[in-house]
Amino acid sequence: NGETSQTEEQVQYTCSMHPFIIRDEPGQCPICGMDLTPMRPGTAQVTAPTERRIKHWLSPMDPLYIRDEPGQDYMGHDLVPVYEDDVATGQVRIDPVTVQNMGLRTAPVEQRDLKRTIRTVGLVEYEEPRQFVVNSKIDGWVERLYVNETGQVVKNGQPLLDIYSPELVAAQQEYLLALRNRDRLATSSFPEIAAGGDRLLEASLTRLKYWDISDRQIAELTKTGEVQKSLTLYSPYSGVVTQKSVSEGMRIMSGTDLLQISDLSRVWVLADIFEFELPWVRPGLTATVELPFVAGPGREGRIVYLYPSVVGGKRTTNARIEISNPDQELTPGMSCDV
């Protein structure tokens, strides 16, 4: 029996959270208060403490708190000894139980691209600088409306409506009188009189142009010398009619919005970006816009602006993406994947 007791290893106890705490008898960890657990055979400390040399004393909660003699750290914890044979120079040894509890994983070093892909939803909107309003600069009545449907495609220079205005009729008459007066005074022997006729004609011409009378109509008026009851307003833009506020026979006032035309050759996509994703998003990044009902690759665009406000309910901000839309497949109000 005596020989058996000498060969048996002495059972020691340690803390599963603080493996450097080793005791010869059961009890509780002085740091976290957990019950000490017996160490497996082969891991017990068999060398007498007197035979191991203490390198320094360490705080169990702060590895940077090192002293040459025992005591307590600034938090009141007892310093624990660190033996010279515990840790080699430049190494940190962690007990396997602690490694398992920490969920620590190791892997060989390899080279990879650091990138992150964000998937979100977006809403197609009109490109605001490509929205135009057509209005009248003079009072009158709409004699004929050439563009009479919302959604109708119009081209630059296309006739929109014929407008009758007594002021336009008077302006045409003044122009014709100024034209005849200029021709009559051109033969005057006094240069000042001839120049006065030119200035009067120029003023009448400018007045017609300020009322959006086209050069073609003015040339026709000059050629025929006949006053037109109504004159045509032409579209200065190309696009789609997105709002119509005029009807045939309607009396309009100067400054009244008649039609709204939007160019859909380019559109905006407003993508929702959550707050925690903002550090990954900035203007200049490439974005891909995909339509759920269209197969194949999506359309490439570029982030041009991040809105400075966050929507309260969704806690998202909008990233504005410019997308080329020559086939007008992207329609404002349509949802898409970004």
ZALUM-559929 format. One record per residue (C-alpha): x, y, z; residue in three letters. Coordinates in steps of 0.05 Angstrom, whole numbers. Example, Ala and Ser with C-alpha at 12.3 -4.5 7.8 and 13.67 -1.06 7.14 Angstrom:
<nodes>
- 246, -90, 156, ALA
- 273, -21, 143, SER
</nodes>
This chain:
<nodes>
- 0, 0, 0, ASN
- 57, 48, 15, GLY
- 88, 38, -53, GLU
- 21, 48, -88, THR
- 9, 115, -53, SER
- 79, 139, -73, GLN
- 68, 123, -147, THR
- -1, 154, -151, GLU
- -1, 225, -176, GLU
- -26, 277, -129, GLN
- -94, 304, -153, VAL
- -95, 379, -163, GLN
- -153, 426, -177, TYR
- -159, 484, -225, THR
- -210, 535, -250, CYS
- -238, 523, -320, SER
- -240, 598, -333, MET
- -173, 614, -301, HIS
- -128, 554, -314, PRO
- -68, 586, -280, PHE
- -104, 577, -213, ILE
- -80, 510, -186, ILE
- -94, 484, -117, ARG
- -78, 419, -80, ASP
- -148, 412, -52, GLU
- -219, 428, -77, PRO
- -249, 496, -66, GLY
- -270, 558, -105, GLN
- -233, 603, -154, CYS
- -209, 666, -118, PRO
- -224, 706, -181, ILE
- -292, 685, -208, CYS
- -317, 642, -150, GLY
- -329, 580, -193, MET
- -317, 511, -162, ASP
- -248, 483, -177, LEU
- -247, 420, -220, THR
- -197, 363, -215, PRO
- -142, 363, -268, MET
- -135, 303, -314, ARG
- -78, 254, -300, PRO
- -15, 277, -333, GLY
- -31, 351, -326, THR
- -22, 356, -251, ALA
- 35, 396, -223, GLN
- 82, 342, -198, VAL
- 142, 384, -189, THR
- 147, 413, -120, ALA
- 135, 488, -118, PRO
- 201, 497, -85, THR
- 236, 468, -145, GLU
- 204, 518, -195, ARG
- 231, 588, -200, ARG
- 180, 645, -201, ILE
- 195, 694, -257, LYS
- 145, 748, -236, HIS
- 76, 760, -207, TRP
- 17, 776, -253, LEU
- -52, 805, -245, SER
- -106, 754, -265, PRO
- -148, 808, -296, MET
- -95, 852, -328, ASP
- -37, 817, -363, PRO
- 1, 883, -366, LEU
- 2, 890, -290, TYR
- 68, 854, -271, ILE
- 105, 857, -204, ARG
- 168, 825, -177, ASP
- 135, 805, -111, GLU
- 67, 780, -89, PRO
- 11, 827, -71, GLY
- -53, 854, -101, GLN
- -68, 892, -165, ASP
- -105, 958, -169, TYR
- -171, 920, -171, MET
- -157, 882, -107, GLY
- -143, 815, -139, HIS
- -87, 772, -112, ASP
- -27, 768, -159, LEU
- -12, 699, -186, VAL
- 58, 671, -198, PRO
- 86, 660, -267, VAL
- 142, 608, -269, TYR
- 200, 610, -315, GLU
- 182, 544, -347, ASP
- 109, 565, -359, ASP
- 118, 612, -418, VAL
- 175, 617, -467, ALA
- 199, 685, -489, THR
- 150, 717, -537, GLY
- 97, 663, -528, GLN
- 29, 662, -496, VAL
- 4, 594, -472, ARG
- -71, 582, -465, ILE
- -101, 521, -433, ASP
- -140, 477, -481, PRO
- -203, 483, -438, VAL
- -199, 559, -443, THR
- -187, 555, -518, VAL
- -251, 514, -525, GLN
- -291, 562, -481, ASN
- -266, 622, -522, MET
- -284, 589, -588, GLY
- -215, 606, -614, LEU
- -198, 581, -683, ARG
- -132, 584, -721, THR
- -117, 578, -795, ALA
- -56, 586, -841, PRO
- -43, 656, -866, VAL
- -66, 667, -938, GLU
- -77, 727, -984, GLN
- -149, 747, -1000, ARG
- -187, 807, -1026, ASP
- -220, 848, -971, LEU
- -288, 864, -999, LYS
- -360, 866, -977, ARG
- -424, 858, -1018, THR
- -487, 893, -994, ILE
- -554, 869, -1021, ARG
- -613, 914, -1012, THR
- -676, 940, -1047, VAL
- -684, 1003, -1088, GLY
- -738, 1046, -1119, LEU
- -733, 1076, -1188, VAL
- -745, 1151, -1190, GLU
- -743, 1207, -1242, TYR
- -677, 1242, -1251, GLU
- -696, 1310, -1223, GLU
- -653, 1353, -1269, PRO
- -688, 1319, -1328, ARG
- -758, 1340, -1308, GLN
- -785, 1400, -1346, PHE
- -848, 1443, -1342, VAL
- -880, 1476, -1403, VAL
- -921, 1538, -1388, ASN
- -949, 1598, -1424, SER
- -917, 1667, -1418, LYS
- -981, 1701, -1442, ILE
- -1056, 1699, -1428, ASP
- -1100, 1665, -1480, GLY
- -1143, 1606, -1500, TRP
- -1122, 1537, -1523, VAL
- -1148, 1529, -1594, GLU
- -1118, 1460, -1605, ARG
- -1080, 1410, -1563, LEU
- -1032, 1364, -1601, TYR
- -1008, 1328, -1539, VAL
- -1070, 1305, -1502, ASN
- -1048, 1243, -1463, GLU
- -1007, 1230, -1401, THR
- -950, 1182, -1418, GLY
- -945, 1206, -1490, GLN
- -875, 1210, -1518, VAL
- -855, 1278, -1546, VAL
- -793, 1301, -1584, LYS
- -756, 1367, -1581, ASN
- -789, 1415, -1630, GLY
- -855, 1376, -1632, GLN
- -918, 1420, -1632, PRO
- -955, 1419, -1565, LEU
- -1014, 1467, -1572, LEU
- -1043, 1526, -1611, ASP
- -1057, 1587, -1568, ILE
- -1101, 1647, -1586, TYR
- -1084, 1711, -1551, SER
- -1104, 1782, -1569, PRO
- -1036, 1805, -1545, GLU
- -1002, 1758, -1594, LEU
- -1044, 1784, -1650, VAL
- -1026, 1856, -1631, ALA
- -953, 1837, -1626, ALA
- -954, 1808, -1697, GLN
- -986, 1871, -1723, GLN
- -934, 1914, -1689, GLU
- -879, 1871, -1719, TYR
- -907, 1878, -1790, LEU
- -914, 1954, -1781, LEU
- -843, 1958, -1755, ALA
- -819, 1917, -1814, LEU
- -853, 1963, -1865, ARG
- -829, 2024, -1827, ASN
- -757, 1998, -1828, ARG
- -761, 1986, -1903, ASP
- -788, 2057, -1915, ARG
- -736, 2091, -1870, LEU
- -678, 2051, -1898, ALA
- -672, 2101, -1957, THR
- -671, 2162, -1912, SER
- -611, 2209, -1919, SER
- -608, 2215, -1844, PHE
- -573, 2155, -1812, PRO
- -606, 2167, -1745, GLU
- -676, 2158, -1776, ILE
- -656, 2093, -1810, ALA
- -625, 2067, -1745, ALA
- -689, 2084, -1708, GLY
- -729, 2040, -1755, GLY
- -680, 1982, -1743, ASP
- -686, 1990, -1667, ARG
- -762, 1989, -1670, LEU
- -762, 1926, -1712, LEU
- -713, 1893, -1665, GLU
- -756, 1909, -1605, ALA
- -818, 1879, -1638, SER
- -779, 1817, -1657, LEU
- -752, 1807, -1587, THR
- -822, 1813, -1558, ARG
- -846, 1755, -1601, LEU
- -787, 1712, -1582, LYS
- -797, 1725, -1508, TYR
- -867, 1695, -1517, TRP
- -836, 1631, -1544, ASP
- -855, 1645, -1616, ILE
- -807, 1603, -1658, SER
- -759, 1629, -1710, ASP
- -797, 1589, -1763, ARG
- -862, 1623, -1746, GLN
- -830, 1692, -1747, ILE
- -798, 1676, -1815, ALA
- -867, 1655, -1841, GLU
- -898, 1719, -1814, LEU
- -844, 1761, -1848, THR
- -852, 1724, -1914, LYS
- -928, 1726, -1918, THR
- -943, 1789, -1880, GLY
- -1007, 1758, -1854, GLU
- -1025, 1758, -1780, VAL
- -1043, 1690, -1752, GLN
- -1101, 1685, -1703, LYS
- -1067, 1630, -1663, SER
- -995, 1611, -1656, LEU
- -964, 1544, -1640, THR
- -922, 1528, -1578, LEU
- -868, 1475, -1591, TYR
- -836, 1429, -1541, SER
- -766, 1451, -1521, PRO
- -751, 1382, -1492, TYR
- -755, 1308, -1508, SER
- -786, 1259, -1460, GLY
- -851, 1231, -1434, VAL
- -911, 1272, -1411, VAL
- -917, 1257, -1337, THR
- -969, 1310, -1320, GLN
- -1022, 1344, -1362, LYS
- -1060, 1405, -1334, SER
- -1090, 1434, -1397, VAL
- -1149, 1417, -1443, SER
- -1174, 1444, -1509, GLU
- -1215, 1508, -1503, GLY
- -1186, 1522, -1435, MET
- -1167, 1594, -1417, ARG
- -1097, 1598, -1390, ILE
- -1061, 1652, -1353, MET
- -988, 1671, -1361, SER
- -944, 1627, -1317, GLY
- -995, 1570, -1315, THR
- -962, 1501, -1316, ASP
- -990, 1465, -1377, LEU
- -949, 1401, -1384, LEU
- -893, 1366, -1347, GLN
- -843, 1328, -1389, ILE
- -793, 1279, -1361, SER
- -733, 1250, -1397, ASP
- -727, 1176, -1380, LEU
- -662, 1162, -1417, SER
- -629, 1164, -1349, ARG
- -662, 1149, -1282, VAL
- -645, 1148, -1208, TRP
- -648, 1087, -1163, VAL
- -654, 1103, -1089, LEU
- -626, 1044, -1051, ALA
- -639, 1033, -976, ASP
- -575, 1031, -935, ILE
- -579, 1012, -861, PHE
- -540, 1052, -810, GLU
- -489, 997, -796, PHE
- -475, 991, -871, GLU
- -459, 1065, -881, LEU
- -383, 1057, -868, PRO
- -380, 1010, -928, TRP
- -416, 1056, -977, VAL
- -390, 1119, -1009, ARG
- -400, 1158, -1075, PRO
- -362, 1129, -1133, GLY
- -375, 1055, -1117, LEU
- -406, 1011, -1171, THR
- -476, 982, -1161, ALA
- -515, 930, -1199, THR
- -590, 939, -1207, VAL
- -631, 876, -1222, GLU
- -705, 872, -1239, LEU
- -740, 812, -1208, PRO
- -778, 796, -1272, PHE
- -719, 805, -1321, VAL
- -670, 748, -1330, ALA
- -596, 758, -1344, GLY
- -545, 807, -1316, PRO
- -567, 871, -1284, GLY
- -552, 942, -1303, ARG
- -488, 974, -1278, GLU
- -492, 1042, -1245, GLY
- -452, 1086, -1199, ARG
- -468, 1116, -1131, ILE
- -466, 1191, -1138, VAL
- -496, 1215, -1072, TYR
- -513, 1193, -1001, LEU
- -571, 1230, -971, TYR
- -555, 1262, -904, PRO
- -619, 1241, -869, SER
- -643, 1174, -840, VAL
- -715, 1151, -848, VAL
- -742, 1142, -777, GLY
- -784, 1080, -787, GLY
- -736, 1039, -829, LYS
- -672, 1069, -799, ARG
- -642, 1072, -869, THR
- -614, 1126, -913, THR
- -616, 1129, -989, ASN
- -558, 1120, -1036, ALA
- -572, 1152, -1103, ARG
- -550, 1110, -1163, ILE
- -551, 1137, -1234, GLU
- -572, 1086, -1286, ILE
- -573, 1092, -1362, SER
- -642, 1074, -1388, ASN
- -642, 1082, -1464, PRO
- -696, 1028, -1474, ASP
- -738, 1058, -1417, GLN
- -745, 989, -1385, GLU
- -736, 1021, -1317, LEU
- -800, 1059, -1299, THR
- -805, 1108, -1241, PRO
- -840, 1075, -1182, GLY
- -812, 1006, -1199, MET
- -777, 966, -1144, SER
- -712, 930, -1157, CYS
- -655, 892, -1125, ASP
- -589, 928, -1114, VAL
</nodes>
